[in-house]
Amino acid sequence: MNREIEIVGAAGKDIKIDRDAVLKQLDCLSDNPLYPEYIAEYDRMYPDIMDCVEAKAAIGSGLFPELKGEDTPEPGTEVLFVIATAGKKISAFIDDLFANGESVKAMIADSMANSTCFVFENVIQEKIREICGKRKIGISRRFDAPINLPMEIQKYAFDYLNAAENLDMSITGAYMFNPVKSSCQVYEISPDPEVLNLSHDCSKCGKKDCVWRDRMSGNAD
């Protein structure tokens, strides 16, 4: 199989995050006495956070390896491997805040970084639609590490997509990505171009209180 790797990216200025979703991740709603303080801090940090975001993803088709889990594609199934990252600068920004004892700012910045990752998925999915259109294929299912894929898939995808060079990333012996604001997905290819199940399947995820749960479920194609 010919290995073609597509690279997509977006600067922070091109990503619009939802302030309410950011604060909801922090369990800081309008009835919280800290709400005004968090809003003010969010607004102050927003330009700096967006300047730090260098979102990038690598996408490549291949065969799913000999990694069996409770709910995974069969080995040898044709899939799209995806690794996405918000970049090194945003992780360094958050680490510096924690190191300086600015924990509130750090938590807000961390939540903002998470939101940029979710919003960047729209860019990734648009590229996947483009790939599917060109190849006249569809997507039958999406799998996320470590929710329904063994963590070893992160190492396999990292090597397969040459993420060290293409995304300026590294990976630990425990299969954790650096920068930490990074993720790995596998999309099972369908021969039916009308099938495009690109969204995260929230029913497979144990994080029942996730602020993105309803939004991602309702986003299914």
DRENLOTI-574961 format. One line per 8 residues: their letters; for each residue x, y, z of N, C-alpha, C. Coordinates in steps of 0.05 Angstrom, whole numbers. Each point is the difference from the previous one (the first is absolute). Example, Ala and Ser with C-alpha at 12.3 -4.5 7.8 and 13.67 -1.06 7.14 Angstrom:
% DRENLOTI-574961
as = 264 -114 156 -18 24 0 18 24 0 | -7 21 -14 16 24 1 -15 22 14
This chain:
% DRENLOTI-574961
mnreieiv = 17 -24 0 -17 24 0 18 25 0 | -7 19 -18 15 24 -2 -6 18 24 | 21 8 15 -3 16 24 1 30 -7 | -23 13 1 -2 29 -5 -9 13 26 | 16 19 9 -7 13 26 -8 29 -6 | -23 7 9 -11 27 -3 5 16 26 | 9 25 -3 4 17 23 -19 23 -1 | -14 5 22 -18 23 2 7 16 25
gaagkdik = -5 26 -1 7 17 23 -18 24 3 | 1 12 23 -15 25 5 13 16 22 | 3 25 -5 11 18 21 -22 7 19 | 8 9 24 -20 7 20 -20 21 -9 | 9 19 -16 -18 21 -10 -22 -11 -17 | 4 -24 -11 -21 -12 -17 -19 -19 15 | 5 -3 27 -16 -18 16 -17 16 20 | -26 -3 -1 -18 14 17 -11 -18 22
idrdavlk = 8 5 25 -9 -17 22 -23 13 14 | -15 -16 15 -24 8 14 7 6 30 | -2 24 8 7 7 28 -18 -15 20 | -25 -3 -6 -18 -14 18 8 -29 4 | 9 -13 -22 9 -28 1 26 -2 16 | 17 20 -3 25 0 15 -6 1 30 | -18 19 8 -6 3 28 -16 -24 11 | -16 -12 -17 -15 -24 9 19 -23 6
qldclsdn = 22 -3 -16 20 -20 6 11 3 28 | 1 25 9 11 7 26 -21 0 22 | -24 -8 -7 -23 0 18 -4 28 12 | 3 20 -17 -4 27 8 -23 12 -16 | -24 -2 10 -24 10 -14 -7 27 11 | -20 13 -11 -7 27 6 -7 5 30 | -9 -22 14 -7 3 28 25 -3 19 | 23 -5 -12 24 -3 16 11 27 7
plypeyia = 6 5 26 10 27 7 27 7 -14 | 14 -20 -10 25 6 -14 -4 5 -30 | -25 -2 -9 -6 3 -28 11 26 -12 | -5 23 12 11 25 -12 30 0 -1 | 13 -11 20 30 0 0 10 -18 -22 | -13 -23 -4 9 -19 -21 -5 12 -28 | -22 14 -3 -5 13 -26 21 21 -6 | 6 16 20 21 21 -3 27 -12 -7
eydrmypd = 7 -22 13 25 -13 -5 1 -13 -28 | -23 -12 -7 -2 -11 -27 4 21 -21 | -13 23 3 2 22 -20 29 11 -1 | 13 1 23 27 11 0 20 -20 -14 | -5 -26 4 19 -20 -11 -6 -7 -29 | -24 5 -9 -8 -10 -26 20 6 -22 | 9 25 -3 19 6 -22 26 -16 2 | 10 -3 25 25 -15 4 -3 -29 -6
imdcveak = -23 -11 8 -5 -29 -5 -2 -5 -30 | -15 17 -14 -4 -4 -28 27 3 -16 | 17 17 10 26 4 -12 17 -26 3 | -5 -15 21 16 -24 6 -10 -24 -16 | -24 0 -9 -12 -24 -13 11 -3 -28 | 12 -23 -5 11 -7 -27 -11 -28 -6 | -26 -1 -5 -13 -26 -3 8 -13 -27 | 6 -26 1 9 -14 -23 -8 -29 2
aaigsglf = -6 -13 -23 -7 -28 0 12 -14 -24 | 6 -26 4 9 -17 -22 -21 -22 -4 | -6 -6 -25 -21 -19 -7 12 -19 -21 | -2 -26 4 11 -19 -20 -16 -26 1 | -4 -12 -23 -14 -25 -2 20 -23 3 | -10 -22 11 16 -24 3 -16 -23 11 | 12 -22 8 -14 -23 10 3 -1 31 | -22 -5 13 1 -1 29 18 -23 9
pelkgedt = 18 5 19 20 -20 8 -12 -22 18 | 18 -18 8 -8 -23 17 -2 10 29 | -20 16 5 -6 10 27 -29 -4 5 | -6 -19 17 -28 -6 6 -8 11 27 | -23 13 0 -12 9 25 -28 -10 1 | -15 11 19 -28 -8 4 -17 9 -24 | 7 23 -12 -17 11 -21 19 15 -19 | 12 -15 -19 19 11 -18 -5 -11 -28
pepgtevl = 11 13 -21 -2 -11 -27 16 -27 -1 | -8 -17 -18 14 -25 -4 28 6 -12 | 21 -14 9 26 4 -12 -1 -4 -30 | 12 18 -15 0 -1 -29 -22 17 -13 | -18 11 17 -21 17 -10 12 27 -9 | -9 10 -23 10 26 -10 -12 22 17 | 17 18 10 -8 22 17 15 25 -7 | -10 22 11 15 25 0 11 4 28
fviatagk = 26 4 2 13 7 25 2 31 2 | -7 10 24 1 30 4 14 6 26 | 19 18 0 11 11 24 -3 30 -2 | -10 13 21 -4 29 0 13 11 25 | 10 25 -2 13 13 22 -6 30 0 | -1 12 23 -3 29 2 27 14 0 | 21 -16 0 27 11 -2 14 3 27 | 26 6 -1 17 1 24 -4 26 15
kisafidd = -5 22 -14 -1 26 14 -22 2 21 | -23 -11 -6 -23 2 19 6 -17 25 | 13 -23 -4 7 -17 23 20 14 18 | 20 13 -13 20 15 15 -12 24 15 | -19 13 -12 -14 22 12 -14 -9 26 | -14 -22 -2 -15 -11 23 20 -9 22 | 21 -14 -8 20 -9 19 12 23 15 | 6 22 -14 12 24 13 -19 12 21
lfangesv = -26 0 -6 -19 11 19 -1 -17 25 | 0 -26 -3 0 -18 24 26 4 15 | 23 1 -14 25 3 13 2 26 16 | -14 20 -9 1 26 13 -22 3 22 | -14 -22 5 -20 0 21 -26 14 -8 | -4 5 -26 -24 13 -9 -21 -21 -8 | -10 -15 19 -16 -24 -5 -26 7 -13 | -13 21 7 -26 7 -12 4 6 -30
kamiadsm = 20 17 -6 6 6 -28 7 -26 -15 | 15 -17 13 9 -25 -13 -24 -18 -6 | -19 -2 18 -23 -17 -4 -18 11 -23 | -3 27 0 -15 12 -22 14 -4 -27 | 26 4 0 15 -4 -25 -1 -28 -9 | 1 -19 19 -2 -29 -8 -27 -6 -12 | -21 11 11 -27 -4 -11 -2 12 -27 | 11 24 -4 0 13 -26 15 -17 -21
anstcfvf = 22 -11 8 16 -18 -18 -17 -24 -8 | -14 -12 20 -17 -23 -7 -21 8 -20 | -11 24 3 -21 9 -18 11 4 -29 | 24 10 -2 12 3 -27 3 -27 -13 | 7 -20 15 3 -27 -11 -27 -10 -11 | -21 4 15 -27 -9 -9 -8 15 -25 | 4 26 -1 -8 16 -23 17 -7 -24 | 25 -6 4 18 -8 -22 -9 -25 -14
enviqeki = -16 -16 15 -10 -25 -13 -17 6 -25 | -13 24 0 -16 7 -24 18 2 -25 | 24 11 4 19 2 -22 9 -28 -9 | 6 -17 19 9 -27 -6 -22 -15 -15 | -25 2 10 -22 -15 -12 -6 10 -29 | 4 26 -4 -4 11 -27 21 -13 -19 | 25 -3 9 21 -12 -16 -7 -30 -5 | -10 -14 20 -8 -28 -4 -22 -2 -20
reicgkrk = -20 19 1 -21 0 -21 12 3 -28 | 20 18 -2 13 4 -25 14 -25 -10 | 14 -13 18 14 -25 -7 -20 -21 -9 | -22 -3 15 -21 -20 -7 -12 6 -27 | -5 26 -5 -12 8 -26 18 -7 -23 | 26 4 3 19 -6 -22 2 -30 -5 | 0 -15 22 3 -29 -2 -26 -15 -3 | -22 14 2 -27 -12 -1 -3 -22 21
igisrrfd = 7 7 24 -3 -18 23 -16 14 22 | -7 -15 21 -13 12 23 14 -8 25 | -11 8 23 11 -7 26 -22 -14 16 | 5 -25 7 -21 -16 14 1 6 30 | 24 4 12 1 4 28 25 16 7 | -1 14 22 23 14 11 8 -12 27 | 26 -3 4 11 -11 25 19 20 12 | -1 4 26 17 19 14 18 -14 21
apinlpme = 25 7 0 18 -10 21 -2 19 24 | -1 -10 25 0 -28 8 -28 -11 5 | -21 13 -10 -27 -7 7 -7 -28 -11 | 3 -4 -26 -5 -27 -11 22 -10 -18 | 25 10 6 24 -11 -13 21 -3 21 | 16 -21 -1 22 -3 18 20 23 -4 | 14 8 21 19 23 -2 23 -6 -20 | 5 -25 -5 22 -7 -19 -5 12 -28
iqkyafdy = -26 5 -6 -6 11 -26 12 28 -3 | 5 14 22 12 26 -2 28 -1 -11 | 15 -20 9 27 -5 -10 0 -8 -29 | -18 -18 -7 -2 -9 -28 -7 23 -18 | -20 16 7 -8 23 -17 22 21 0 | 13 4 22 22 19 2 22 -6 -21 | 8 -25 -1 20 -9 -19 -10 1 -28 | -25 -10 -4 -11 -2 -27 -3 27 -13
lnaaenld = -9 20 16 -4 27 -10 25 18 2 | 22 -12 10 25 15 4 -6 26 15 | -14 -3 23 -9 24 15 24 16 11 | 22 -13 5 24 14 10 7 23 -19 | 1 -6 -26 7 20 -20 -24 16 -9 | -22 -13 -5 -23 14 -12 -14 18 20 | 0 -8 26 -15 15 20 17 11 22 | 27 -4 -2 18 9 21 -8 -10 27
msitgaym = -5 -27 2 -9 -13 24 20 -21 9 | -3 -10 24 14 -23 10 -19 -18 15 | 9 -23 7 -17 -19 15 17 -15 21 | -12 -4 23 14 -13 22 -1 -31 -2 | 15 -13 17 -1 -29 1 -27 -11 9 | -16 17 13 -27 -8 8 -21 9 -20 | 9 7 -24 -17 7 -23 -15 26 4 | 11 18 16 -13 27 4 13 20 -19
fnpvkssc = -17 17 -11 10 20 -19 11 24 14 | 20 13 -12 10 26 7 1 17 -25 | -15 22 -1 -16 13 21 -24 -17 9 | -8 6 25 -23 -15 11 -26 7 -12 | -3 23 -11 -25 8 -14 0 -12 -28 | 1 -26 -1 1 -15 -25 -18 -25 2 | -9 -11 -22 -18 -22 1 4 -18 -25 | -11 -24 3 2 -20 -22 -28 -12 -5
qvyeispd = -7 -1 -26 -25 -13 -8 5 -19 -23 | -17 -19 -3 0 -18 -23 -28 -1 -11 | -2 4 -27 -26 0 -14 -1 -25 -18 | -19 -17 5 -3 -24 -16 -13 7 -27 | 13 -8 -22 -9 7 -26 -23 -18 -9 | -20 12 -12 -23 -14 -12 0 3 -30 | -8 -21 -15 -2 3 -29 -23 17 -9 | -18 7 19 -23 16 -7 6 30 6
pevlnlsh = 3 16 -21 6 29 3 -22 16 14 | -23 -11 3 -22 14 13 2 -3 30 | 16 -18 10 3 -4 29 24 16 10 | -5 20 17 22 17 10 -4 4 31 | 6 -21 15 -2 1 29 26 11 12 | 2 26 0 25 13 8 1 8 29 | -23 2 13 -1 11 27 8 -21 21 | 10 10 22 6 -16 23 -26 -13 10
dcskcgkk = 1 -26 6 -24 -15 10 0 3 31 | -16 19 10 -1 5 28 -10 -24 16 | -15 -17 -12 -11 -23 14 22 -20 8 | 23 2 -13 22 -18 6 19 12 21 | -5 24 8 18 15 18 -11 0 28 | 17 -5 20 -9 0 28 -1 27 13 | 8 21 -14 0 27 12 -28 12 -3 | -18 -7 18 -28 8 -3 -5 29 5
dcvwrdrm = 19 14 14 -5 28 6 15 19 -19 | 9 -11 -23 15 16 -19 -17 22 -11 | 11 25 0 -15 23 -10 -6 -2 -30 | 16 -16 -14 -3 -3 -29 -18 -23 -8 | -10 -15 20 -14 -24 -6 -24 3 -19 | -19 18 7 -23 4 -17 7 12 -27 | 19 18 0 8 14 -25 12 -20 -20 | 18 -18 11 14 -19 -18 -20 -21 -10
sgnad = -18 -9 17 -19 -20 -8 -18 11 -21 | -9 25 3 -18 12 -19 14 8 -26 | 26 -4 -1 16 8 -23 3 -23 -20 | -11 -23 7 4 -24 -16 -10 4 -28 | 14 -11 -19 -9 2 -28 -19 -22 -6
